[in-house]
Every structure is written in C-alpha cells, then in structure tokens.
Amino acid sequence: MDPRFQTTRWSLILAARSGRSPDSREALEALCKAYWFPLYAFIRRLGFGADEARDLTQGYFARLIEHRDLKDVRPDLGRFRSFLLGSVKHFVSNELDRQRAKKRAPERPLLSLDTTEAERLYRFEPVDALTPESVFERKWAATVVQRTLERLRAESTGSPRAARFEALRGHLAGEEPPTSHRELGARLGMTEDAVKVSLHRLRRRFGELLREEIRDTVRDRDDVDDEIRHLLGVLKS
C-alpha cells in the first residue's frame, strides 16, 4: 500500500477493523456523516417508508460506528462504497428476520440525519425501473461531486472569486446548460481569454479536490482512478 494512504480515512478504518482505535472511529464517523444519504435512498428504494428508512439507516450506522460490523470486512472490499452497499444489505436482511419489519430506532442515534431534506432530494429520483443498487450508485456519485463543489466554493468564499465560481460552476459538473465564454465574460467583466484561463484553473482544482474526496474512500492509490472512472460512468448513465 502507498504510504500516503495509511492516514486516509478508509485505510485507517481497515487497518483498525479488529480493534477500537479512536482515530479509526473518528474517521468512520466522518465518512458516515458524509455518505449516509446514498444508503438512505437505497433503503427507501427497497420499499421502506421515510420513517422506516430513517430508523434502519440510523440503526445500521449505530452498529457500524461501534465497530460491531467491521471485523468481517474483507480486504478485497477496498472501496468504502462497496463495503457499505454489501453490509447494509446484510443488516437490513437481519433486521427483517429478527423484527419482521418492525421499526427499529437505536436508543441513542450516533448520527443526526436530516431526513426532511433527504426526502426532498429523494423525490427528485425518477419513478422508473432503477434498482435500489442503481439508486445507491447514482446518489453516491452525486454526493461525491456535490462535496467536491462545496469544498471548491469554500475556497472562494469572501473573495472576488466567489461570483466567478458561481458563474463557472455549471461548466464543472454539467449542472446547467453551458454558457459561452463570451457571455460569461460580459457577465463577469472579463475578457473571453480570461474566462478560459479561470475555467481551466477551476477545472484543474476541481479535479484535485475530487481525487482527494475519492481517496478517502478507497484502500490504495491504484483504486482512485478506477473509482473516478466508475463515478463518471454512473453520472453519464
């Protein structure tokens, strides 16, 4: 494993999965807080209502953060995304077997989940033949991109670059129909060439932050490029 990956979140968790390292728990909590919504959407797509999905998601993370479900993590599950999907399927199946679809809420939820906002986002999911796994993958990819954009926006907060970022962000992740460089320049009071330079720099920084975001969810460096290709493929599908 690349030494630089020993301190990233998922690698730290994998290294400490047989113990209760405080650093590992903190890293796991951070990843769970960042990527709980794709799991919530997955459970909703299985047919559970909003309250049931909230309780199951919280119950799953309660077990996970306590490291009760980490000891059996296989080394070949090098991506946090893959581990989450496989383990939540097992968790939900066990819960249904034990409680026969009875609602389950942890006595002391370890994560505060904004399910009101989650439901608003979930309603944007088209009613079609997407499997729960496909919903999870799409929400995972969207979450990675959104977190990257938020980090990029934070770097521009309070500076003249803030307005420039908002104007150019649609060219980074395809969120809106692209505006011509000339139109952007007129809006921002910049030349067309200056807009091209700014967009080039913003795209380069977006790529750097995207790699950092993904790096925290994979086991080693060789997985980063594969995960980026997978994410882009999901977004295009």
Secondary structure, DSSP 8 states (H G I E B T S, - for coil): --GGGTTSHHHHHHHTTTS--HHHHHHHHHHHHHHHHHHHHHHHHTT--HHHHHHHHHHHHHHHHTTTTSTT--TT--BHHHHHHHHHHHHHHHHHHHHTT-----SS-SS---HHHHHHHHTTS-SSS--HHHHHHHHHHHHHHHHHHHHHHHHHTTSTHHHHHHHHTHHHH--S----HHHHHHHHT--HHHHHHHHHHHHHHHHHHHHHHHHTTBSSTHHHHHHHHHHHHHHH-
